[in-house]
């Protein structure tokens, strides 16, 4: 069997051709490989969203991707390896989107709302991927659950940095204990997972989620303001 190729991150595959010419073609080997990987990412998302991670097999993935079993094993060790190679870069891409929105200039409250909105908008837009890689990750294998927890930890660290910056400019905001932050982060993650599994749009909940975070962090006036703004 040929040496296993290192897959490219899924978020770099946006403009890769999914359908290759029939018969002989002159596309570079790298393009062919990326096309096959893009199809496998989509095939994994389709299969896991339809069947759940536990019931999904390699046969399910390659049938939906339209690639051979040999190609699959050139790229991935097994189903878990394939799922993780999709999950990790996508989780990092989503977090980068949030961090970019929060880092943009503006009042602290506005920045947090922007970050939430950016994330929820992406989840709603990529519903198939969210169903597979968010809805299933927490209940999949131990290695996948660990990857999910690491991703949640990075979200928690982002919230902590935002909160520390807000407290520097607003000393009246009370300190937030590590346990409180962990509980808030867990509640936020659970709400998103439940929404994805129920196929419920999340973007309309942006203001209420932001108000929940502000309240949990001891910012009742910020919470009231974001609710009032949403009703206006």
C-alpha atoms as an extended CHARMM CRD file, in Angstrom:
* protein
*
       232  EXT
         1         1  UNK       CA              0.0000000000        0.0000000000        0.0000000000  PROA      1               0.0000000000
         2         2  UNK       CA              1.3730000000        3.4790000000       -0.8120000000  PROA      2               0.0000000000
         3         3  UNK       CA              2.4780000000        5.7150000000        2.0410000000  PROA      3               0.0000000000
         4         4  UNK       CA             -0.4170000000        7.5720000000        3.6080000000  PROA      4               0.0000000000
         5         5  UNK       CA             -0.6400000000       11.1800000000        2.3880000000  PROA      5               0.0000000000
         6         6  UNK       CA             -0.9700000000       14.0790000000        4.8190000000  PROA      6               0.0000000000
         7         7  UNK       CA             -4.4620000000       15.5760000000        4.3330000000  PROA      7               0.0000000000
         8         8  UNK       CA             -4.8980000000       19.2990000000        3.7700000000  PROA      8               0.0000000000
         9         9  UNK       CA             -7.0580000000       21.2750000000        6.2140000000  PROA      9               0.0000000000
        10        10  UNK       CA            -10.7530000000       21.1270000000        5.1570000000  PROA      10              0.0000000000
        11        11  UNK       CA            -11.0830000000       24.9150000000        5.1390000000  PROA      11              0.0000000000
        12        12  UNK       CA             -8.4510000000       25.1110000000        2.3690000000  PROA      12              0.0000000000
        13        13  UNK       CA            -10.5540000000       22.9420000000        0.0460000000  PROA      13              0.0000000000
        14        14  UNK       CA            -13.2390000000       25.4810000000       -0.8490000000  PROA      14              0.0000000000
        15        15  UNK       CA            -12.1370000000       26.0310000000       -4.4530000000  PROA      15              0.0000000000
        16        16  UNK       CA            -10.8900000000       22.5250000000       -5.1960000000  PROA      16              0.0000000000
        17        17  UNK       CA            -12.8080000000       20.8260000000       -8.0530000000  PROA      17              0.0000000000
        18        18  UNK       CA            -15.1060000000       18.1150000000       -6.6780000000  PROA      18              0.0000000000
        19        19  UNK       CA            -15.6520000000       16.4180000000      -10.0590000000  PROA      19              0.0000000000
        20        20  UNK       CA            -12.6470000000       15.3470000000      -12.1220000000  PROA      20              0.0000000000
        21        21  UNK       CA            -12.6740000000       14.7200000000      -15.8920000000  PROA      21              0.0000000000
        22        22  UNK       CA            -13.4920000000       11.1630000000      -16.9270000000  PROA      22              0.0000000000
        23        23  UNK       CA            -10.6920000000        8.9830000000      -18.2050000000  PROA      23              0.0000000000
        24        24  UNK       CA             -7.1610000000       10.3110000000      -18.6220000000  PROA      24              0.0000000000
        25        25  UNK       CA             -6.5930000000       13.8920000000      -17.5410000000  PROA      25              0.0000000000
        26        26  UNK       CA             -3.6260000000       16.1470000000      -17.0110000000  PROA      26              0.0000000000
        27        27  UNK       CA             -4.4460000000       17.5940000000      -13.6310000000  PROA      27              0.0000000000
        28        28  UNK       CA             -1.4850000000       17.5880000000      -11.2240000000  PROA      28              0.0000000000
        29        29  UNK       CA             -1.4510000000       14.7690000000       -8.6980000000  PROA      29              0.0000000000
        30        30  UNK       CA             -1.8030000000       17.3110000000       -5.8730000000  PROA      30              0.0000000000
        31        31  UNK       CA             -5.0590000000       18.6460000000       -7.3560000000  PROA      31              0.0000000000
        32        32  UNK       CA             -6.4480000000       15.1400000000       -7.7530000000  PROA      32              0.0000000000
        33        33  UNK       CA             -5.5530000000       14.3450000000       -4.1530000000  PROA      33              0.0000000000
        34        34  UNK       CA             -7.1460000000       17.5470000000       -2.8510000000  PROA      34              0.0000000000
        35        35  UNK       CA            -10.2830000000       16.8870000000       -4.8750000000  PROA      35              0.0000000000
        36        36  UNK       CA            -10.5540000000       13.4170000000       -3.3930000000  PROA      36              0.0000000000
        37        37  UNK       CA            -10.0210000000       14.7700000000        0.0860000000  PROA      37              0.0000000000
        38        38  UNK       CA            -12.6630000000       17.4670000000       -0.4010000000  PROA      38              0.0000000000
        39        39  UNK       CA            -15.1220000000       14.7590000000       -1.4350000000  PROA      39              0.0000000000
        40        40  UNK       CA            -14.1670000000       12.6780000000        1.6060000000  PROA      40              0.0000000000
        41        41  UNK       CA            -14.7400000000       15.6280000000        3.9440000000  PROA      41              0.0000000000
        42        42  UNK       CA            -18.1980000000       16.1180000000        2.4340000000  PROA      42              0.0000000000
        43        43  UNK       CA            -18.8280000000       12.3740000000        2.4180000000  PROA      43              0.0000000000
        44        44  UNK       CA            -17.9490000000       12.1500000000        6.1000000000  PROA      44              0.0000000000
        45        45  UNK       CA            -20.2490000000       15.0480000000        6.9540000000  PROA      45              0.0000000000
        46        46  UNK       CA            -23.1270000000       13.5010000000        4.9840000000  PROA      46              0.0000000000
        47        47  UNK       CA            -22.6870000000       10.0200000000        6.4060000000  PROA      47              0.0000000000
        48        48  UNK       CA            -22.2640000000       11.0930000000       10.0280000000  PROA      48              0.0000000000
        49        49  UNK       CA            -25.1400000000       13.5830000000        9.8220000000  PROA      49              0.0000000000
        50        50  UNK       CA            -27.4230000000       10.9010000000        8.3910000000  PROA      50              0.0000000000
        51        51  UNK       CA            -26.3580000000        7.8630000000       10.4160000000  PROA      51              0.0000000000
        52        52  UNK       CA            -24.5650000000        9.1870000000       13.4880000000  PROA      52              0.0000000000
        53        53  UNK       CA            -20.8830000000        8.6190000000       14.1570000000  PROA      53              0.0000000000
        54        54  UNK       CA            -21.2380000000        5.1880000000       15.7760000000  PROA      54              0.0000000000
        55        55  UNK       CA            -23.2330000000        3.7110000000       12.8900000000  PROA      55              0.0000000000
        56        56  UNK       CA            -21.1300000000        5.2780000000       10.1290000000  PROA      56              0.0000000000
        57        57  UNK       CA            -18.6400000000        3.0050000000        8.3920000000  PROA      57              0.0000000000
        58        58  UNK       CA            -15.7910000000        3.6680000000        5.9890000000  PROA      58              0.0000000000
        59        59  UNK       CA            -18.0190000000        2.1300000000        3.2990000000  PROA      59              0.0000000000
        60        60  UNK       CA            -20.6780000000        4.7790000000        4.0430000000  PROA      60              0.0000000000
        61        61  UNK       CA            -18.1210000000        7.5700000000        3.7190000000  PROA      61              0.0000000000
        62        62  UNK       CA            -16.5320000000        6.4390000000        0.4650000000  PROA      62              0.0000000000
        63        63  UNK       CA            -19.9370000000        5.6840000000       -1.0900000000  PROA      63              0.0000000000
        64        64  UNK       CA            -21.0260000000        9.2800000000       -0.5030000000  PROA      64              0.0000000000
        65        65  UNK       CA            -17.6280000000       10.6830000000       -1.4780000000  PROA      65              0.0000000000
        66        66  UNK       CA            -17.3480000000        8.6440000000       -4.6740000000  PROA      66              0.0000000000
        67        67  UNK       CA            -13.7410000000        7.5920000000       -4.0030000000  PROA      67              0.0000000000
        68        68  UNK       CA            -12.1160000000        4.2030000000       -3.6110000000  PROA      68              0.0000000000
        69        69  UNK       CA            -11.2760000000        2.4480000000       -0.3730000000  PROA      69              0.0000000000
        70        70  UNK       CA             -7.6160000000        2.5740000000       -1.4230000000  PROA      70              0.0000000000
        71        71  UNK       CA             -7.7820000000        6.3630000000       -1.6950000000  PROA      71              0.0000000000
        72        72  UNK       CA             -9.4030000000        6.6020000000        1.7250000000  PROA      72              0.0000000000
        73        73  UNK       CA             -6.5950000000        4.6280000000        3.3710000000  PROA      73              0.0000000000
        74        74  UNK       CA             -3.9640000000        6.6490000000        1.5530000000  PROA      74              0.0000000000
        75        75  UNK       CA             -5.3110000000        9.6900000000        3.3990000000  PROA      75              0.0000000000
        76        76  UNK       CA             -6.6300000000        8.3390000000        6.6910000000  PROA      76              0.0000000000
        77        77  UNK       CA             -5.8610000000        5.5000000000        9.0760000000  PROA      77              0.0000000000
        78        78  UNK       CA             -9.5090000000        4.7860000000        9.8900000000  PROA      78              0.0000000000
        79        79  UNK       CA            -12.9130000000        6.4240000000       10.4010000000  PROA      79              0.0000000000
        80        80  UNK       CA            -11.8070000000        8.1510000000       13.5950000000  PROA      80              0.0000000000
        81        81  UNK       CA             -8.6960000000        9.5810000000       11.9350000000  PROA      81              0.0000000000
        82        82  UNK       CA            -10.8390000000       10.8800000000        9.0800000000  PROA      82              0.0000000000
        83        83  UNK       CA            -13.3250000000       12.5200000000       11.4560000000  PROA      83              0.0000000000
        84        84  UNK       CA            -10.5720000000       14.1300000000       13.5220000000  PROA      84              0.0000000000
        85        85  UNK       CA             -8.7570000000       15.4510000000       10.4640000000  PROA      85              0.0000000000
        86        86  UNK       CA            -12.0060000000       17.2210000000        9.5480000000  PROA      86              0.0000000000
        87        87  UNK       CA            -13.0080000000       18.3100000000       13.0500000000  PROA      87              0.0000000000
        88        88  UNK       CA             -9.7890000000       19.8920000000       14.2960000000  PROA      88              0.0000000000
        89        89  UNK       CA             -9.1690000000       22.3870000000       11.4380000000  PROA      89              0.0000000000
        90        90  UNK       CA            -12.8590000000       23.2890000000       11.2240000000  PROA      90              0.0000000000
        91        91  UNK       CA            -12.9770000000       23.9630000000       14.9700000000  PROA      91              0.0000000000
        92        92  UNK       CA             -9.8830000000       26.1620000000       14.6600000000  PROA      92              0.0000000000
        93        93  UNK       CA            -11.4160000000       27.9740000000       11.6850000000  PROA      93              0.0000000000
        94        94  UNK       CA            -14.6070000000       28.7090000000       13.6530000000  PROA      94              0.0000000000
        95        95  UNK       CA            -12.6060000000       29.9480000000       16.6350000000  PROA      95              0.0000000000
        96        96  UNK       CA            -10.4910000000       32.2030000000       14.4080000000  PROA      96              0.0000000000
        97        97  UNK       CA            -13.7040000000       33.7320000000       13.0720000000  PROA      97              0.0000000000
        98        98  UNK       CA            -14.8840000000       34.4840000000       16.6170000000  PROA      98              0.0000000000
        99        99  UNK       CA            -11.5200000000       35.8740000000       17.7080000000  PROA      99              0.0000000000
       100       100  UNK       CA            -11.3470000000       38.1250000000       14.6620000000  PROA      100             0.0000000000
       101       101  UNK       CA            -14.8170000000       39.5220000000       15.3860000000  PROA      101             0.0000000000
       102       102  UNK       CA            -14.0180000000       40.1000000000       19.0620000000  PROA      102             0.0000000000
       103       103  UNK       CA            -10.6700000000       41.7210000000       18.2710000000  PROA      103             0.0000000000
       104       104  UNK       CA            -12.2250000000       44.3690000000       15.9960000000  PROA      104             0.0000000000
       105       105  UNK       CA            -12.4500000000       47.8550000000       17.5470000000  PROA      105             0.0000000000
       106       106  UNK       CA            -15.5430000000       48.8070000000       19.5040000000  PROA      106             0.0000000000
       107       107  UNK       CA            -17.1490000000       48.6970000000       22.9660000000  PROA      107             0.0000000000
       108       108  UNK       CA            -16.5670000000       45.4430000000       24.8320000000  PROA      108             0.0000000000
       109       109  UNK       CA            -20.2590000000       44.4950000000       24.8490000000  PROA      109             0.0000000000
       110       110  UNK       CA            -20.5180000000       45.0320000000       21.1170000000  PROA      110             0.0000000000
       111       111  UNK       CA            -17.4040000000       42.9400000000       20.4850000000  PROA      111             0.0000000000
       112       112  UNK       CA            -18.7830000000       39.9430000000       22.3710000000  PROA      112             0.0000000000
       113       113  UNK       CA            -22.1020000000       40.1540000000       20.5370000000  PROA      113             0.0000000000
       114       114  UNK       CA            -20.1840000000       40.3190000000       17.2250000000  PROA      114             0.0000000000
       115       115  UNK       CA            -18.1840000000       37.2280000000       18.1530000000  PROA      115             0.0000000000
       116       116  UNK       CA            -21.3000000000       35.2610000000       19.0690000000  PROA      116             0.0000000000
       117       117  UNK       CA            -23.0950000000       36.3720000000       15.9220000000  PROA      117             0.0000000000
       118       118  UNK       CA            -20.1650000000       35.3880000000       13.6990000000  PROA      118             0.0000000000
       119       119  UNK       CA            -20.0090000000       31.9180000000       15.2170000000  PROA      119             0.0000000000
       120       120  UNK       CA            -23.7620000000       31.2340000000       15.1780000000  PROA      120             0.0000000000
       121       121  UNK       CA            -24.0580000000       32.5190000000       11.6230000000  PROA      121             0.0000000000
       122       122  UNK       CA            -21.3390000000       30.1070000000       10.4890000000  PROA      122             0.0000000000
       123       123  UNK       CA            -22.9620000000       27.1750000000       12.2980000000  PROA      123             0.0000000000
       124       124  UNK       CA            -26.3380000000       27.9320000000       10.7130000000  PROA      124             0.0000000000
       125       125  UNK       CA            -24.7830000000       28.3400000000        7.2570000000  PROA      125             0.0000000000
       126       126  UNK       CA            -22.8150000000       25.0750000000        7.5320000000  PROA      126             0.0000000000
       127       127  UNK       CA            -25.6640000000       23.0660000000        9.0180000000  PROA      127             0.0000000000
       128       128  UNK       CA            -24.5720000000       19.7530000000        7.4900000000  PROA      128             0.0000000000
       129       129  UNK       CA            -21.0350000000       20.1110000000        8.8000000000  PROA      129             0.0000000000
       130       130  UNK       CA            -22.3290000000       21.3260000000       12.1690000000  PROA      130             0.0000000000
       131       131  UNK       CA            -24.6300000000       18.3250000000       12.5030000000  PROA      131             0.0000000000
       132       132  UNK       CA            -21.7210000000       15.9610000000       11.8760000000  PROA      132             0.0000000000
       133       133  UNK       CA            -18.8020000000       17.6920000000       13.5660000000  PROA      133             0.0000000000
       134       134  UNK       CA            -20.5560000000       19.5160000000       16.4360000000  PROA      134             0.0000000000
       135       135  UNK       CA            -23.6760000000       17.4610000000       17.0330000000  PROA      135             0.0000000000
       136       136  UNK       CA            -21.8120000000       14.1450000000       17.0540000000  PROA      136             0.0000000000
       137       137  UNK       CA            -18.3780000000       15.0310000000       18.4510000000  PROA      137             0.0000000000
       138       138  UNK       CA            -19.3280000000       15.0160000000       22.1260000000  PROA      138             0.0000000000
       139       139  UNK       CA            -20.7670000000       11.4890000000       21.9910000000  PROA      139             0.0000000000
       140       140  UNK       CA            -18.2660000000        9.8580000000       19.6170000000  PROA      140             0.0000000000
       141       141  UNK       CA            -15.0120000000        8.0890000000       20.5080000000  PROA      141             0.0000000000
       142       142  UNK       CA            -12.7740000000        9.0600000000       23.4690000000  PROA      142             0.0000000000
       143       143  UNK       CA            -10.2290000000       10.6860000000       21.1280000000  PROA      143             0.0000000000
       144       144  UNK       CA            -12.9480000000       12.7310000000       19.4130000000  PROA      144             0.0000000000
       145       145  UNK       CA            -14.5010000000       13.7420000000       22.7360000000  PROA      145             0.0000000000
       146       146  UNK       CA            -11.0420000000       14.8620000000       23.8780000000  PROA      146             0.0000000000
       147       147  UNK       CA            -10.6750000000       16.9610000000       20.7150000000  PROA      147             0.0000000000
       148       148  UNK       CA            -14.1060000000       18.4560000000       21.3630000000  PROA      148             0.0000000000
       149       149  UNK       CA            -13.1240000000       19.3310000000       24.9370000000  PROA      149             0.0000000000
       150       150  UNK       CA             -9.9120000000       20.9730000000       23.7070000000  PROA      150             0.0000000000
       151       151  UNK       CA            -11.9700000000       23.0640000000       21.3000000000  PROA      151             0.0000000000
       152       152  UNK       CA            -14.3240000000       24.0720000000       24.1240000000  PROA      152             0.0000000000
       153       153  UNK       CA            -11.2760000000       24.9390000000       26.2150000000  PROA      153             0.0000000000
       154       154  UNK       CA            -10.0690000000       27.3090000000       23.5000000000  PROA      154             0.0000000000
       155       155  UNK       CA            -13.4940000000       28.9720000000       23.5110000000  PROA      155             0.0000000000
       156       156  UNK       CA            -13.2160000000       29.3510000000       27.2790000000  PROA      156             0.0000000000
       157       157  UNK       CA             -9.7880000000       30.9480000000       26.9230000000  PROA      157             0.0000000000
       158       158  UNK       CA            -11.1960000000       33.4130000000       24.3810000000  PROA      158             0.0000000000
       159       159  UNK       CA            -14.0120000000       34.3270000000       26.7780000000  PROA      159             0.0000000000
       160       160  UNK       CA            -11.4870000000       34.7880000000       29.5860000000  PROA      160             0.0000000000
       161       161  UNK       CA             -9.3570000000       37.1710000000       27.4940000000  PROA      161             0.0000000000
       162       162  UNK       CA            -12.4430000000       39.1850000000       26.5580000000  PROA      162             0.0000000000
       163       163  UNK       CA            -13.5860000000       39.3230000000       30.1780000000  PROA      163             0.0000000000
       164       164  UNK       CA            -10.1590000000       40.3880000000       31.4700000000  PROA      164             0.0000000000
       165       165  UNK       CA            -10.0210000000       43.1920000000       28.8970000000  PROA      165             0.0000000000
       166       166  UNK       CA            -13.5450000000       44.3200000000       29.8390000000  PROA      166             0.0000000000
       167       167  UNK       CA            -12.6560000000       44.3490000000       33.5520000000  PROA      167             0.0000000000
       168       168  UNK       CA             -9.5600000000       46.4500000000       32.9230000000  PROA      168             0.0000000000
       169       169  UNK       CA            -11.7530000000       49.1620000000       31.3810000000  PROA      169             0.0000000000
       170       170  UNK       CA            -14.6860000000       48.6170000000       33.7700000000  PROA      170             0.0000000000
       171       171  UNK       CA            -13.3300000000       47.9190000000       37.2790000000  PROA      171             0.0000000000
       172       172  UNK       CA            -16.8820000000       47.5950000000       38.6500000000  PROA      172             0.0000000000
       173       173  UNK       CA            -17.2650000000       44.2340000000       36.8840000000  PROA      173             0.0000000000
       174       174  UNK       CA            -16.8210000000       41.5610000000       39.5740000000  PROA      174             0.0000000000
       175       175  UNK       CA            -14.0800000000       38.9110000000       39.3280000000  PROA      175             0.0000000000
       176       176  UNK       CA            -15.0610000000       35.6800000000       37.5910000000  PROA      176             0.0000000000
       177       177  UNK       CA            -13.8640000000       32.4200000000       39.1360000000  PROA      177             0.0000000000
       178       178  UNK       CA            -12.5160000000       29.6000000000       36.9370000000  PROA      178             0.0000000000
       179       179  UNK       CA            -15.5100000000       27.4730000000       37.9430000000  PROA      179             0.0000000000
       180       180  UNK       CA            -18.0020000000       30.1440000000       36.8820000000  PROA      180             0.0000000000
       181       181  UNK       CA            -16.2640000000       30.4900000000       33.5280000000  PROA      181             0.0000000000
       182       182  UNK       CA            -16.2570000000       26.7110000000       33.0870000000  PROA      182             0.0000000000
       183       183  UNK       CA            -19.9780000000       26.5060000000       33.8660000000  PROA      183             0.0000000000
       184       184  UNK       CA            -20.7970000000       29.3400000000       31.4760000000  PROA      184             0.0000000000
       185       185  UNK       CA            -18.6980000000       27.8110000000       28.7100000000  PROA      185             0.0000000000
       186       186  UNK       CA            -20.2870000000       24.4020000000       29.2570000000  PROA      186             0.0000000000
       187       187  UNK       CA            -23.8030000000       25.8730000000       29.1500000000  PROA      187             0.0000000000
       188       188  UNK       CA            -23.0140000000       27.7570000000       25.9390000000  PROA      188             0.0000000000
       189       189  UNK       CA            -21.5810000000       24.6320000000       24.3000000000  PROA      189             0.0000000000
       190       190  UNK       CA            -24.5130000000       22.4660000000       25.3920000000  PROA      190             0.0000000000
       191       191  UNK       CA            -27.0150000000       24.9910000000       24.0290000000  PROA      191             0.0000000000
       192       192  UNK       CA            -25.2860000000       25.0190000000       20.6410000000  PROA      192             0.0000000000
       193       193  UNK       CA            -25.0450000000       21.2080000000       20.4850000000  PROA      193             0.0000000000
       194       194  UNK       CA            -28.7440000000       20.8720000000       21.3690000000  PROA      194             0.0000000000
       195       195  UNK       CA            -29.6800000000       23.4450000000       18.7280000000  PROA      195             0.0000000000
       196       196  UNK       CA            -27.6520000000       21.6760000000       16.0560000000  PROA      196             0.0000000000
       197       197  UNK       CA            -29.1330000000       18.2780000000       16.9330000000  PROA      197             0.0000000000
       198       198  UNK       CA            -32.6620000000       19.7220000000       16.8700000000  PROA      198             0.0000000000
       199       199  UNK       CA            -31.9420000000       21.5260000000       13.5600000000  PROA      199             0.0000000000
       200       200  UNK       CA            -32.9380000000       24.7870000000       15.2610000000  PROA      200             0.0000000000
       201       201  UNK       CA            -31.5650000000       28.0710000000       13.8340000000  PROA      201             0.0000000000
       202       202  UNK       CA            -29.1380000000       29.5850000000       16.3160000000  PROA      202             0.0000000000
       203       203  UNK       CA            -28.4900000000       33.0540000000       14.9000000000  PROA      203             0.0000000000
       204       204  UNK       CA            -31.8570000000       34.4490000000       16.1480000000  PROA      204             0.0000000000
       205       205  UNK       CA            -30.7280000000       33.5560000000       19.6940000000  PROA      205             0.0000000000
       206       206  UNK       CA            -27.6500000000       35.8300000000       19.5650000000  PROA      206             0.0000000000
       207       207  UNK       CA            -29.0430000000       38.5910000000       21.7920000000  PROA      207             0.0000000000
       208       208  UNK       CA            -30.4140000000       36.2040000000       24.4060000000  PROA      208             0.0000000000
       209       209  UNK       CA            -27.1590000000       34.2530000000       24.5410000000  PROA      209             0.0000000000
       210       210  UNK       CA            -25.1790000000       37.4710000000       24.9020000000  PROA      210             0.0000000000
       211       211  UNK       CA            -27.5210000000       38.5910000000       27.7000000000  PROA      211             0.0000000000
       212       212  UNK       CA            -26.9830000000       35.2510000000       29.4340000000  PROA      212             0.0000000000
       213       213  UNK       CA            -23.2020000000       35.6720000000       29.2600000000  PROA      213             0.0000000000
       214       214  UNK       CA            -23.3580000000       39.2520000000       30.5320000000  PROA      214             0.0000000000
       215       215  UNK       CA            -25.6080000000       38.2090000000       33.4350000000  PROA      215             0.0000000000
       216       216  UNK       CA            -23.3790000000       35.2650000000       34.3460000000  PROA      216             0.0000000000
       217       217  UNK       CA            -20.3330000000       37.5430000000       34.3580000000  PROA      217             0.0000000000
       218       218  UNK       CA            -22.0070000000       40.0700000000       36.6720000000  PROA      218             0.0000000000
       219       219  UNK       CA            -22.9560000000       42.6570000000       34.0540000000  PROA      219             0.0000000000
       220       220  UNK       CA            -26.7480000000       43.0620000000       34.5060000000  PROA      220             0.0000000000
       221       221  UNK       CA            -26.8860000000       46.4790000000       32.8190000000  PROA      221             0.0000000000
       222       222  UNK       CA            -25.1280000000       45.0910000000       29.7480000000  PROA      222             0.0000000000
       223       223  UNK       CA            -27.5710000000       42.1820000000       29.6940000000  PROA      223             0.0000000000
       224       224  UNK       CA            -30.5750000000       44.5170000000       29.9140000000  PROA      224             0.0000000000
       225       225  UNK       CA            -29.1510000000       46.7480000000       27.1900000000  PROA      225             0.0000000000
       226       226  UNK       CA            -28.6330000000       43.9150000000       24.7060000000  PROA      226             0.0000000000
       227       227  UNK       CA            -32.1710000000       42.6060000000       25.3590000000  PROA      227             0.0000000000
       228       228  UNK       CA            -33.6520000000       46.0910000000       24.9260000000  PROA      228             0.0000000000
       229       229  UNK       CA            -31.6730000000       46.6030000000       21.7230000000  PROA      229             0.0000000000
       230       230  UNK       CA            -32.9270000000       43.2910000000       20.3400000000  PROA      230             0.0000000000
       231       231  UNK       CA            -36.5480000000       44.2250000000       21.0620000000  PROA      231             0.0000000000
       232       232  UNK       CA            -36.2290000000       47.6930000000       19.4850000000  PROA      232             0.0000000000
